[in-house]
Amino acid sequence: MKVPFPAIALAAALPLLLLGCETLGTLSDIGVASGTITESQAASIQKSAEAVEKSFEDITPEQEYYIGRAVAAFVLDRYAPYSEEKSNDYVNLLGRGLALASDRPETFGGYHFLILDSDEINAFAAPGGLVLISRGLLRCADNEDAVAAILAHEIAHITRRHGLKAIKTSRITTALTSAAITATQTAGSEELAALTSTFQGSIADITSTLINSGYSRAQESEADLGAVTIMQRVGYNPRALVGMLAIMKKKLKPGGVDFAKTHPDPGERIKDIEKSLAGKPSPPAPPPQRKARYNTALGKI
Amino acid sequence: MSRFRKWLIGFFVLAAVAALAASPKQMSVTVKETQVRMTPGFMGKILAALAYGDRVQVLDVQNGWAKVSLPAGKSGSSGSRSQGEGWVHLSALTDKKIVLKSGAANVGETASSGEVALAGKGFNKEVEAQYKENNNLDYTWVDRMESFVVSPEQAIGFLQEGGLDAEGGAQ
């Protein structure tokens, strides 16, 4: 019987909670490494830690929306958009369909997708639902199911608020989370300057994560498994994610500034995904319409 | 599934139902706009539209969808039988009371921050304008990107055409 295990893990975690989040993350990692607790127990401890460390959750969806717009503006300052309408319409229809099947189909400003005119293999999921994908990454997909895998992975980063979690907690001050101040939008100029400075720092935290350090390995794995779940709900073949990563592995150049720098090795990701799919049946082969519309929209991307 | 597990789940379902029956919960719309549907799923017929800050009473929760009674003046004109009731996806709702600009002056005295969110507080349009100016950023394509709007109906149509399961939205 499985029931008591989470309870034990939780009881074991309680004294640890008092130590704070940073320490706790390390302790549960050590626990896994030394074999004293299982991965799922560690995950449940991590969950409790997140419940204590809830400040990023106090960022309202409305504020998340402005953060996401700024992150997208930052990315678009460095990458040119690919303005081809047919291709962008296609990724928007597909992406929106996948978002509907996610755990968070509705966000303040909704989900919107844009292709970047770049040969780099890269994608950026800005908080709140703005997803930017490079032509180079889309070239790692050779059918609609594989494009769905790319978009679903980015959507999973958004539903799990990985971008917001990259903001240093010290920045999330009462200026953002307390209802007692700034009852209206008429902030004084001093307060506006302070808020803008916090905003600037928060955007820098997120963009440096997206562009330089990358999300944690655990977060990437969460996004891969989240993508698999979304694809299964809709009926896409989740193994298309594996196929896409295999193409990516061939194309990625070691030392590159794109996914090579910010993401775990595709081979490692494939192993984890295949483990989760072992023994699961594949959906029926895609009908000709699905292939035809992929070729029309992205065949020459 | 073991009997114990079934019993445990049954217990929690009962407890949840009892809790709901005891105090119908108020929730607020936390997205720019959302739709109230006749059935719990994005294929459900739209009965009414709700806007940011609108308050609804939650009568039931099923698979990520909340059955709500509509605020006065929002009941749909489509002549549904259960007038004034419909389904909203939970991701569009929050437990917090969202206070819009007007009449927000004494909010700090009446409720704690955990219960109330002030619209336009913190990171807002003003902050965005200042940030944009400080960094000399161009938001043209961000705005254009936001103008690519796909409705749930269009997205479901697209999935169906591709031989996919459009009910995927209802978990």
Interface residues (C-beta under 8 A of the other chain):
Chain A: M1 V3 D58 I59 T60 P61 E62 Q63 Y66 I67 R69 A70 A72 A73 F74 L76 D77 P81 N88 D89 N92 L93 L94 G95 R96 G97 A99 L100 A101 D103 R104 P105 E106 T107 F108 G109 G110 H112 F113 L114 L130 E144 A175 L176 T177 S178 A179 A180 I181 T182 A183 T184 Q185 A187 L192 A193 L195 T196 F199 Q200 S202 I203 R233 V234 G235 Y236 P284 P286 P287 Q289 R290 R293
Chain B: S2 F4 R5 L8 T30 V31 K32 T34 F42 Y52 G64 H89 S91 A92 T94 K96 V99 K101 A104 A105 N106 V107 G108 A111 S112 S113 E115 V116 A117 L118 A119 G120 K121 G122 F123 N124 K125 E126 V127 E128 Q130 Y131 K132 N134 N135 L137 D138 Y139 W141 V142 R144 M145 E146 F148 V149 V150 P152 Q154 A155 I156 F158 L159 E161 G162 G163 L164 D165 G168 G169 Q171
